[in-house]
Amino acid sequence: MDRATWSSRLGFVMAAAGSAVGLGAIWKFPYVTAQNGGGIFLFAYLLTVFTMGISVMIAEMAVGQISQKSPVGAYRFFGGISWSAVGYTGVLCGFLILSFYSVVGGWTIFYFVKSVQGSVITSDVVQLRRVFEVFVHDPFEPLWYHGAFIALTAAVVLSGVQQGIERVSKVLMSLFFLLILILIVRSLTLPNAMEGLVYFLMPDFGSISARMALEALGLAFFSLSLGMGCMLTYGSYVSDDTNIASSAAYVVGLTVLSCIMSGLMILPAVFSIGLDPAEGPGLTFMTMPAVFAHMGGAQFFAALFFFLLFVAAITSAVSLLEVVVSFLIDEFAVSRTRAVILMTALIFILGVFASLSLGIWGGYTLFGMNLFEQLDYVTCHIMMPFGGVMISLLVGWKIWGPVSRRLSGADGAAYWWFGIFRSFCRYIAPFLILLVLVFQHVRA
């Protein structure tokens, strides 16, 4: 079976950027930045992304490009049967993440619909919190939106790499940056918005702490969609003549740009009306409509914002579904249509249980967490760091020869940064990722 490929490097870069630029860039980055000192956290985040983050991304993409296989096949190709377990972990991680990510994606559709209707445009934060809680606790309504979101994701993946993922990613990522730019302009023109802008961009180096640095490391790693096979899978569709290093740099650059733009969009607006920017995950769904209620054209800007959230969510969801679909295609020679239908159905079913665990089944917990929280914890705090460590060790120690040859220039010469890249893969990235993993569990 001939393997699909991207029609151009632009298509690959936009699809990979869409994978990395998910909901986290819009709702997680701003509140985590606010909780950890604003500008100094942004500085630490950028430093980490452009060192460890780009190293792990190049490693994943290179392994995919050389092997031309999905995660299980790629690890087996380079390391044998024992290493294929790492690939299975990545596929399982993508499957589990999408099961609860699709539920959150459904929330974006719900809020977009309600914004168009004008029913969530109010400055009463207590009322907005009540709307959110009533919705997620409903046993049926969130499931309809969850189903709609995963169905739209499946439709894109069903169309294939070029006609589905690549074409949609080009359009949606362009639309993403256009929409967020419009909202930034509106946010910065609000009264007292400069207070939020200064907090976000001006670092206070006296606020540096070990905990803040580790938080930046963790967010940088997860915001780039590393360690779960997405970049490896997308890399496997890249032609041999595509420059992986520069492509990874573009993807990282677009991801960082989206995070900074989300901070410029949200933090000045939140500061303008005196809300707590460190509200947490609820900042998006519980407080942002209150921000728009203070704007002229509130209904329009609220609908625009939640459509932006939907765009960010579905581009990441597409990459997650492609990981598990490509696994079935490569390992079992299943047709794309059957693979998409099977995996979408299984993901939807697990997502139903995850959604209900926030409502009528909320009393059933394990280790103090409901199913939704358990899926989030296991994937983001265990499986993704494990994948990041293993891809770094594979490239740094086991297959440095073929990777370095693939990354070399046209004349076969090594670039000046090869030594730094290898050091990150061999020592620095595994150590720092494990440090984050240990820190998260000690803190918990």
C-alpha positions as CSV (number, residue, x, y, z in Angstrom):
1,M,0.0,0.0,0.0
2,D,1.5,3.3,-1.1
3,R,1.9,5.8,1.8
4,A,0.2,9.1,1.5
5,T,2.4,12.3,1.4
6,W,1.9,16.0,1.9
7,S,1.6,17.9,-1.4
8,S,4.0,20.6,-0.2
9,R,6.1,21.6,2.8
10,L,3.7,24.4,3.5
11,G,0.9,21.9,3.9
12,F,3.0,19.8,6.3
13,V,4.0,22.8,8.4
14,M,0.4,24.1,8.6
15,A,-0.9,20.7,9.6
16,A,1.8,20.2,12.2
17,A,1.3,23.7,13.5
18,G,-2.5,22.9,13.7
19,S,-1.7,19.8,15.8
20,A,0.4,21.9,18.2
21,V,-1.9,24.9,18.3
22,G,-4.8,23.5,20.2
23,L,-7.1,24.6,23.0
24,G,-4.1,24.8,25.2
25,A,-2.7,27.9,23.4
26,I,-6.0,29.8,23.9
27,W,-7.1,28.8,27.4
28,K,-4.2,27.2,29.1
29,F,-1.3,29.4,28.2
30,P,-2.8,32.7,29.4
31,Y,-3.9,31.5,32.8
32,V,-0.8,29.4,33.5
33,T,1.3,32.5,32.6
34,A,-0.9,34.6,34.9
35,Q,-0.4,32.1,37.8
36,N,3.4,32.2,37.4
37,G,4.4,35.8,37.2
38,G,3.5,37.0,33.8
39,G,6.4,38.2,31.8
40,I,9.1,36.2,33.6
41,F,7.1,33.0,32.9
42,L,6.9,34.0,29.2
43,F,10.6,34.4,29.2
44,A,11.2,31.0,30.7
45,Y,8.6,29.4,28.3
46,L,10.3,30.8,25.2
47,L,13.8,29.7,26.4
48,T,12.6,26.2,27.0
49,V,10.6,25.9,23.7
50,F,13.5,27.0,21.6
51,T,16.0,24.6,23.2
52,M,14.4,21.4,24.5
53,G,11.1,21.7,22.6
54,I,12.6,22.1,19.2
55,S,15.1,19.3,19.8
56,V,12.4,16.8,20.6
57,M,10.2,17.9,17.7
58,I,13.1,17.5,15.2
59,A,13.7,14.0,16.7
60,E,10.1,13.0,16.3
61,M,9.7,14.3,12.7
62,A,13.0,12.8,11.6
63,V,12.1,9.3,12.9
64,G,8.8,9.5,11.1
65,Q,10.4,10.8,7.8
66,I,13.1,8.1,7.7
67,S,10.9,5.2,8.7
68,Q,7.8,6.3,6.7
69,K,5.7,4.5,9.4
70,S,3.3,5.3,12.2
71,P,4.6,5.2,15.8
72,V,4.5,1.4,16.4
73,G,6.1,0.6,13.0
74,A,8.7,3.3,13.4
75,Y,9.9,2.2,16.8
76,R,10.0,-1.4,15.6
77,F,11.9,-0.4,12.5
78,F,14.7,1.2,14.5
79,G,14.7,-0.7,17.8
80,G,13.0,-4.0,17.2
81,I,10.1,-5.6,18.9
82,S,11.0,-4.3,22.4
83,W,10.9,-0.7,21.2
84,S,7.5,-1.1,19.5
85,A,5.9,-0.9,23.0
86,V,6.8,2.8,23.0
87,G,4.9,3.2,19.8
88,Y,1.9,1.4,21.3
89,T,2.0,3.8,24.2
90,G,1.9,6.8,21.9
91,V,-1.1,5.4,19.9
92,L,-2.9,4.7,23.2
93,C,-2.1,8.1,24.5
94,G,-3.6,9.8,21.4
95,F,-6.7,7.6,21.7
96,L,-7.2,8.5,25.3
97,I,-6.5,12.2,24.9
98,L,-9.0,12.5,22.0
99,S,-11.7,10.8,24.1
100,F,-11.9,13.6,26.6
101,Y,-10.5,16.3,24.3
102,S,-13.5,15.8,22.0
103,V,-15.8,16.5,25.0
104,V,-14.1,19.8,25.5
105,G,-14.3,20.4,21.8
106,G,-18.0,19.9,22.1
107,W,-18.1,22.7,24.7
108,T,-16.6,25.1,22.1
109,I,-19.5,24.3,19.7
110,F,-22.0,24.8,22.6
111,Y,-20.6,28.2,23.5
112,F,-20.4,29.3,19.9
113,V,-24.1,28.5,19.5
114,K,-25.1,30.2,22.7
115,S,-23.0,33.3,21.7
116,V,-24.8,33.6,18.4
117,Q,-28.1,33.4,20.3
118,G,-26.7,35.9,22.9
119,S,-27.7,33.8,25.9
120,V,-24.2,33.8,27.4
121,I,-23.5,37.5,27.0
122,T,-23.6,38.8,30.6
123,S,-21.2,40.5,33.0
124,D,-22.4,38.4,35.9
125,V,-19.6,35.9,36.4
126,V,-21.6,33.9,38.9
127,Q,-24.4,33.4,36.4
128,L,-21.8,32.3,33.7
129,R,-20.3,29.8,36.1
130,R,-23.8,28.5,36.7
131,V,-24.5,28.1,33.0
132,F,-21.3,26.2,32.6
133,E,-21.9,23.9,35.5
134,V,-25.5,23.2,34.5
135,F,-24.4,22.3,31.0
136,V,-21.5,19.9,31.9
137,H,-23.7,18.2,34.5
138,D,-26.5,17.6,32.0
139,P,-26.5,13.8,31.1
140,F,-27.5,14.4,27.5
141,E,-26.7,17.8,26.0
142,P,-22.9,17.6,26.2
143,L,-23.0,14.3,24.5
144,W,-24.7,15.8,21.4
145,Y,-21.9,18.3,21.1
146,H,-19.3,15.7,21.8
147,G,-20.7,13.6,19.0
148,A,-20.8,16.6,16.6
149,F,-17.2,17.5,17.3
150,I,-15.8,14.0,16.8
151,A,-17.9,13.5,13.7
152,L,-16.5,16.7,12.2
153,T,-13.0,15.5,13.1
154,A,-13.7,12.1,11.5
155,A,-14.9,13.8,8.3
156,V,-11.6,15.6,7.9
157,V,-9.5,12.5,8.5
158,L,-11.7,10.4,6.3
159,S,-10.8,12.6,3.3
160,G,-7.2,11.6,3.6
161,V,-3.9,13.4,4.1
162,Q,-3.8,15.8,1.1
163,Q,-7.5,16.3,0.5
164,G,-8.6,16.3,4.1
165,I,-5.9,17.1,6.7
166,E,-3.7,19.3,4.6
167,R,-6.4,21.3,2.8
168,V,-8.4,21.9,6.0
169,S,-5.3,22.8,8.0
170,K,-4.2,25.4,5.5
171,V,-7.6,27.1,5.6
172,L,-8.3,26.8,9.4
173,M,-4.8,27.9,10.5
174,S,-5.0,31.0,8.2
175,L,-8.4,31.7,9.7
176,F,-7.1,31.1,13.2
177,F,-4.5,33.8,13.0
178,L,-6.8,36.2,11.2
179,L,-9.5,35.8,13.9
180,I,-7.1,36.1,16.8
181,L,-5.6,39.3,15.3
182,I,-9.0,40.9,15.2
183,L,-9.7,40.0,18.8
184,I,-6.2,41.3,19.9
185,V,-6.9,44.7,18.3
186,R,-10.3,44.9,20.2
187,S,-8.7,43.7,23.5
188,L,-5.9,46.3,23.4
189,T,-8.3,49.1,22.7
190,L,-10.3,48.5,26.0
191,P,-9.8,50.9,28.9
192,N,-6.8,50.1,31.1
193,A,-5.8,47.2,28.8
194,M,-2.1,48.4,29.1
195,E,-2.0,47.1,32.6
196,G,-2.5,43.6,31.4
197,L,-0.1,44.1,28.5
198,V,2.7,45.2,30.8
199,Y,2.1,42.3,33.2
200,F,2.3,39.9,30.2
201,L,5.4,41.2,28.5
202,M,7.6,42.8,31.2
203,P,9.6,40.1,33.1
204,D,10.4,40.6,36.7
205,F,13.6,38.6,37.1
206,G,13.3,38.8,40.9
207,S,10.4,36.4,40.6
208,I,12.4,33.5,39.2
209,S,11.8,30.3,41.1
210,A,12.4,26.6,40.5
211,R,8.7,25.9,40.5
212,M,8.1,28.6,37.9
213,A,10.9,27.2,35.7
214,L,9.5,23.7,35.9
215,E,6.0,24.9,35.1
216,A,7.4,26.6,32.0
217,L,9.2,23.4,31.0
218,G,6.0,21.3,31.4
219,L,3.8,23.7,29.4
220,A,6.4,24.1,26.7
221,F,6.6,20.3,26.2
222,F,2.8,19.8,26.2
223,S,2.0,22.8,24.1
224,L,4.1,21.4,21.2
225,S,2.1,18.1,21.1
226,L,5.3,16.1,21.7
227,G,5.5,12.5,23.1
228,M,2.3,11.1,21.7
229,G,3.1,10.3,18.1
230,C,1.5,13.2,16.3
231,M,4.7,14.8,15.0
232,L,6.1,11.3,14.2
233,T,3.0,10.4,12.2
234,Y,2.9,13.7,10.4
235,G,6.6,13.3,9.7
236,S,6.0,9.9,8.1
237,Y,4.0,11.6,5.3
238,V,7.0,13.9,4.5
239,S,9.0,13.4,1.3
240,D,12.7,12.6,1.5
241,D,13.7,16.0,0.2
242,T,11.9,18.0,2.8
243,N,14.1,19.8,5.3
244,I,12.9,18.5,8.7
245,A,14.9,20.9,10.9
246,S,13.6,24.1,9.2
247,S,10.1,22.7,9.1
248,A,10.2,22.0,12.9
249,A,11.5,25.6,13.4
250,Y,8.5,27.0,11.5
251,V,6.1,24.8,13.5
252,V,7.6,25.8,16.8
253,G,7.6,29.5,15.7
254,L,3.9,29.4,14.8
255,T,3.0,27.6,18.0
256,V,4.9,30.3,20.1
257,L,3.3,33.0,18.0
258,S,-0.2,31.6,18.7
259,C,0.5,31.4,22.5
260,I,1.8,35.0,22.6
261,M,-1.2,36.2,20.6
262,S,-3.6,34.4,22.9
263,G,-1.9,36.2,25.8
264,L,-2.3,39.6,24.0
265,M,-5.9,38.7,23.3
266,I,-7.0,37.6,26.8
267,L,-4.9,39.2,29.5
268,P,-5.4,42.9,28.6
269,A,-9.1,42.3,28.3
270,V,-9.3,40.5,31.7
271,F,-7.3,43.2,33.4
272,S,-9.4,45.8,31.8
273,I,-12.6,44.7,33.7
274,G,-10.8,43.7,36.9
275,L,-11.2,39.9,36.7
276,D,-8.7,37.4,38.1
277,P,-6.5,36.3,35.2
278,A,-5.3,33.3,37.2
279,E,-8.9,32.0,37.4
280,G,-7.7,28.7,36.0
281,P,-9.2,26.5,33.2
282,G,-12.6,28.1,33.7
283,L,-11.2,31.5,32.5
284,T,-12.3,30.7,29.0
285,F,-15.8,29.4,29.5
286,M,-16.8,31.1,32.7
287,T,-15.3,34.6,32.5
288,M,-14.5,35.5,28.9
289,P,-18.2,36.1,28.0
290,A,-18.2,38.7,30.8
291,V,-15.2,40.4,29.1
292,F,-17.2,40.6,25.9
293,A,-20.3,41.9,27.7
294,H,-18.2,45.0,28.4
295,M,-17.4,45.5,24.7
296,G,-19.3,47.1,21.9
297,G,-20.5,44.4,19.6
298,A,-20.4,41.9,22.4
299,Q,-22.4,39.2,20.7
300,F,-20.2,39.4,17.5
301,F,-16.9,39.2,19.4
302,A,-18.1,36.4,21.7
303,A,-19.2,34.3,18.7
304,L,-15.9,35.1,17.0
305,F,-13.9,34.0,20.1
306,F,-15.7,30.7,20.5
307,F,-15.4,29.9,16.8
308,L,-11.7,30.5,17.2
309,L,-11.6,28.0,20.1
310,F,-13.4,25.5,17.9
311,V,-10.8,26.0,15.1
312,A,-8.0,25.5,17.5
313,A,-9.6,22.4,19.0
314,I,-10.4,20.6,15.7
315,T,-6.9,21.1,14.2
316,S,-5.4,19.3,17.2
317,A,-8.2,16.6,17.2
318,V,-7.5,15.8,13.6
319,S,-3.8,15.0,14.4
320,L,-4.8,12.8,17.3
321,L,-7.3,10.8,15.3
322,E,-4.8,10.4,12.5
323,V,-2.3,8.8,14.9
324,V,-4.7,6.0,15.7
325,V,-6.1,5.7,12.2
326,S,-2.6,5.4,10.6
327,F,-1.8,2.7,13.2
328,L,-4.6,0.5,11.9
329,I,-3.8,1.2,8.3
330,D,-0.1,0.4,8.7
331,E,-0.3,-2.5,11.1
332,F,-3.4,-4.3,9.9
333,A,-3.9,-3.0,6.3
334,V,-7.3,-1.7,7.2
335,S,-8.8,0.8,4.8
336,R,-8.9,4.4,5.9
337,T,-12.7,4.4,5.9
338,R,-13.0,1.4,8.2
339,A,-10.2,2.7,10.4
340,V,-11.8,6.1,10.8
341,I,-15.3,4.6,11.5
342,L,-14.0,2.1,14.1
343,M,-11.7,4.5,16.0
344,T,-14.3,7.3,15.9
345,A,-16.9,5.0,17.4
346,L,-14.6,3.8,20.2
347,I,-13.4,7.3,21.0
348,F,-17.0,8.6,21.1
349,I,-18.0,5.8,23.5
350,L,-15.1,6.4,25.9
351,G,-15.9,10.2,25.6
352,V,-19.5,9.5,26.8
353,F,-18.2,8.0,30.0
354,A,-15.7,10.9,30.4
355,S,-18.5,13.4,30.0
356,L,-20.9,11.7,32.4
357,S,-18.1,11.5,35.0
358,L,-18.3,15.3,35.2
359,G,-22.0,15.1,35.9
360,I,-24.3,12.3,37.1
361,W,-21.3,9.9,37.6
362,G,-19.2,12.5,39.3
363,G,-19.4,10.6,42.6
364,Y,-17.4,7.7,41.2
365,T,-13.7,8.5,41.7
366,L,-10.4,6.7,41.9
367,F,-7.5,8.3,43.8
368,G,-9.8,11.3,44.2
369,M,-10.3,11.8,40.4
370,N,-13.2,11.2,38.2
371,L,-12.7,9.4,34.8
372,F,-12.3,12.7,32.9
373,E,-9.5,13.8,35.3
374,Q,-7.9,10.4,35.3
375,L,-7.6,10.4,31.5
376,D,-6.1,13.9,31.6
377,Y,-3.7,13.0,34.3
378,V,-2.4,9.7,32.9
379,T,-1.9,11.0,29.4
380,C,-0.4,14.4,30.1
381,H,1.5,13.6,33.3
382,I,2.8,10.1,32.5
383,M,2.4,8.9,28.9
384,M,3.5,12.1,27.1
385,P,6.6,12.6,29.2
386,F,7.5,8.9,28.7
387,G,7.2,9.3,24.9
388,G,9.3,12.4,25.0
389,V,12.1,10.7,26.9
390,M,12.1,7.6,24.7
391,I,12.2,9.5,21.4
392,S,15.1,11.5,22.7
393,L,17.0,8.5,23.8
394,L,16.3,6.6,20.6
395,V,17.7,9.4,18.4
396,G,20.5,10.4,20.7
397,W,21.9,7.0,21.4
398,K,20.6,4.4,19.0
399,I,20.0,5.9,15.6
400,W,22.1,9.1,15.6
401,G,23.9,8.0,12.4
402,P,20.8,7.8,10.1
403,V,19.2,10.8,11.7
404,S,22.3,13.0,11.4
405,R,22.8,11.9,7.8
406,R,19.2,12.8,7.0
407,L,19.5,16.2,8.6
408,S,22.8,17.0,6.9
409,G,23.2,19.5,4.1
410,A,23.1,18.7,0.4
411,D,26.9,18.1,0.5
412,G,26.6,15.8,3.4
413,A,28.2,18.3,5.8
414,A,27.0,18.4,9.4
415,Y,25.5,21.7,10.6
416,W,27.0,23.6,13.5
417,W,24.1,22.8,15.8
418,F,24.4,19.0,15.5
419,G,26.4,18.7,18.7
420,I,23.9,20.7,20.7
421,F,21.0,18.8,19.2
422,R,22.6,15.4,20.1
423,S,23.4,16.6,23.6
424,F,19.8,17.6,24.1
425,C,18.5,14.2,22.9
426,R,21.1,12.2,24.9
427,Y,21.1,14.0,28.2
428,I,19.3,17.3,28.6
429,A,15.8,16.6,27.3
430,P,15.4,13.2,29.1
431,F,16.7,14.7,32.3
432,L,14.5,17.8,32.2
433,I,11.4,15.8,31.2
434,L,11.9,13.3,34.0
435,L,12.4,16.2,36.4
436,V,9.1,17.6,35.4
437,L,7.5,14.2,35.7
438,V,8.9,13.8,39.3
439,F,8.0,17.3,40.2
440,Q,4.4,16.9,39.1
441,H,4.0,13.8,41.2
442,V,5.7,15.2,44.3
443,R,3.6,18.3,44.1
444,A,0.4,16.2,43.7
